[in-house]
Amino acid sequence: MRVIAGEQKGLTLKAVPGHKTRPTTDKVKEAIFNMIGPFFDGGIGLDLYGGSGGLGIEALSRGVERMIFVDQQKRAIETIKQNLSHCGLEGRAEVYRNDAKRALQVLTKRGIVFTYVFLDPPYAKQTIKNDLAILANHGLLEEGGVVVCEHDRDTMLPDQIEYAVKHKEETYGDTMITIYKYEKGGNLE
């Protein structure tokens, strides 16, 4: 794994030890950023199922101003911190050990509004619909905010979840990427 583009281009990233995480391949990561970027002019991001931190670190390298990383595994948190340090990005990141639902509750209380959110939960524990509904219903997404969902290709997501409207969808092997945009002015189903 490596940082593909931006300020930290070419730096290698460590994977989380063990078999509890499934890192996003460089090919899929590149496809994601081609779909939503490829470069950014600031904004705040959330990598809710951080794993090794690869998606959030790529976003920071490509110009996102600040990123919050969340994962419930101790090894993942340690790996994210090591990767941020290796890339010189610790000053632009916050890292928390928590489960996704509780993390979203805390972030709601903090009043943070995100420009970019990455949802890549373990395939066996797909909670994307619930996570996206919480993000949309609790004011955690800015108008036009982008949510990137990485999931098993057999998991079909609806065209709209609250005010989050499906924008793009691509399949890469066993992985599907679904991109939602937050459109408060959009029509609810």
C-alpha positions in Angstrom: 0.0 0.0 0.0 1.1 3.5 -0.8 0.0 7.1 -1.1 -0.9 7.4 -4.8 -0.9 11.2 -5.4 -0.4 14.6 -3.8 2.1 15.9 -1.3 2.9 12.4 0.2 2.9 10.6 -3.2 4.9 7.4 -3.2 5.2 6.9 0.6 4.4 3.4 1.7 1.7 2.7 4.3 1.7 -0.2 6.8 -1.2 -2.6 6.9 -3.0 -3.5 10.2 -1.4 -6.7 11.5 -3.8 -9.7 11.5 -6.8 -10.6 9.4 -9.5 -8.4 10.9 -9.1 -5.6 8.3 -9.2 -5.6 4.6 -7.1 -2.8 3.2 -8.4 -0.9 0.1 -6.1 -1.9 -2.8 -4.2 0.8 -4.6 -6.3 0.2 -7.7 -9.6 0.8 -5.9 -8.1 3.7 -4.0 -7.1 5.4 -7.3 -10.5 4.7 -8.8 -12.2 6.3 -5.7 -10.2 9.5 -6.0 -10.7 9.7 -9.8 -14.4 9.5 -9.1 -14.5 12.3 -6.4 -11.4 14.4 -7.0 -8.7 13.9 -7.9 -7.4 16.9 -5.8 -9.1 19.0 -3.1 -9.0 22.6 -1.9 -9.5 22.1 1.8 -12.5 20.6 3.6 -12.9 18.3 6.6 -13.0 14.5 6.2 -14.0 11.5 8.2 -12.6 8.0 7.8 -15.1 6.2 9.9 -13.7 2.6 9.6 -10.1 3.8 9.4 -8.2 0.4 9.3 -4.7 1.5 8.2 -5.9 5.0 7.4 -5.1 4.7 3.7 -8.2 6.5 2.4 -8.0 9.4 4.8 -4.3 9.8 4.3 -4.8 9.8 0.6 -7.4 12.5 1.0 -5.0 14.6 3.1 -2.2 14.1 0.6 -4.5 15.4 -2.1 -5.5 18.5 -0.3 -8.2 17.8 2.3 -7.4 20.2 5.2 -8.2 18.0 8.2 -9.2 14.3 8.7 -10.8 12.5 11.6 -10.0 8.7 11.8 -12.1 6.3 13.8 -11.7 2.6 14.3 -12.6 0.2 17.1 -9.5 -2.0 16.9 -6.5 -1.1 19.0 -4.1 -2.4 16.3 -5.8 -0.3 13.6 -5.5 2.9 15.8 -1.8 2.2 16.3 -1.3 1.6 12.6 -3.1 4.8 11.6 -1.0 6.8 14.0 2.2 5.2 12.6 1.1 5.9 9.0 0.2 9.5 9.8 3.6 10.0 11.5 5.5 8.4 8.6 3.7 10.8 6.2 4.1 13.9 8.4 0.4 14.4 8.7 -0.2 14.0 12.5 -0.9 17.8 12.8 -3.8 17.6 10.4 -5.5 14.5 11.9 -7.4 13.3 14.9 -7.5 9.6 15.7 -10.1 7.9 18.0 -10.8 4.4 19.1 -14.5 3.9 19.1 -17.3 2.0 17.3 -18.9 3.9 14.4 -22.3 4.5 16.0 -20.8 6.0 19.2 -18.3 8.0 17.2 -21.1 9.6 15.1 -22.9 10.5 18.3 -19.8 12.2 19.7 -19.2 14.0 16.3 -22.8 15.2 16.3 -22.3 16.8 19.7 -19.1 18.5 18.6 -21.0 20.0 15.7 -18.5 19.1 13.0 -19.7 19.2 9.4 -17.8 17.0 6.9 -17.0 17.6 3.3 -15.8 14.1 2.7 -16.7 10.8 4.5 -15.3 7.4 3.8 -17.4 4.4 4.9 -15.6 1.1 4.5 -17.0 -1.2 7.2 -16.1 -4.9 7.3 -18.1 -6.6 4.6 -19.7 -9.0 7.1 -20.9 -6.0 9.2 -22.4 -3.7 6.5 -23.9 -0.8 8.3 -23.6 1.8 5.5 -27.3 2.5 5.3 -27.6 3.3 9.0 -24.3 5.3 9.0 -25.4 7.3 6.0 -28.8 8.0 7.6 -27.1 9.3 10.8 -24.7 11.5 8.8 -27.6 13.0 6.8 -30.1 13.4 9.6 -27.7 14.9 12.2 -26.2 17.7 10.2 -22.8 16.0 9.8 -22.6 16.6 6.0 -22.2 20.0 4.4 -24.3 20.8 1.3 -22.7 18.9 -1.6 -20.7 16.8 0.8 -19.5 13.5 -0.6 -19.8 10.1 1.0 -17.7 7.2 -0.4 -19.0 3.8 0.4 -16.8 0.7 -0.2 -18.8 -2.5 0.1 -19.2 -6.0 -1.2 -20.5 -6.1 -4.8 -23.5 -8.2 -3.7 -24.7 -5.4 -1.3 -26.9 -3.1 -3.3 -27.5 0.4 -1.8 -30.6 2.5 -2.5 -30.5 5.5 -4.8 -31.3 7.8 -1.9 -30.9 7.7 1.9 -32.5 10.7 3.5 -30.9 13.7 1.6 -27.9 11.6 0.4 -28.4 10.9 -3.3 -26.5 8.2 -5.1 -24.1 10.0 -7.6 -21.9 7.2 -9.0 -21.4 3.4 -8.6 -18.6 1.3 -10.0 -17.5 -2.4 -9.4 -13.9 -3.5 -9.1 -13.8 -7.3 -8.7 -15.6 -8.2 -5.4 -15.6 -4.6 -4.4 -18.3 -1.9 -5.2 -17.8 1.8 -4.7 -20.9 3.9 -4.3 -20.7 7.6 -4.1 -23.4 9.7 -2.5 -23.8 13.5 -2.4 -25.6 15.4 0.3 -28.3 17.5 -1.4 -30.5 19.1 1.3 -32.6 20.7 -1.5 -33.2 17.2 -3.1 -36.5 15.4 -3.1 -37.1 12.8 -0.5 -38.6 9.5 -1.7 
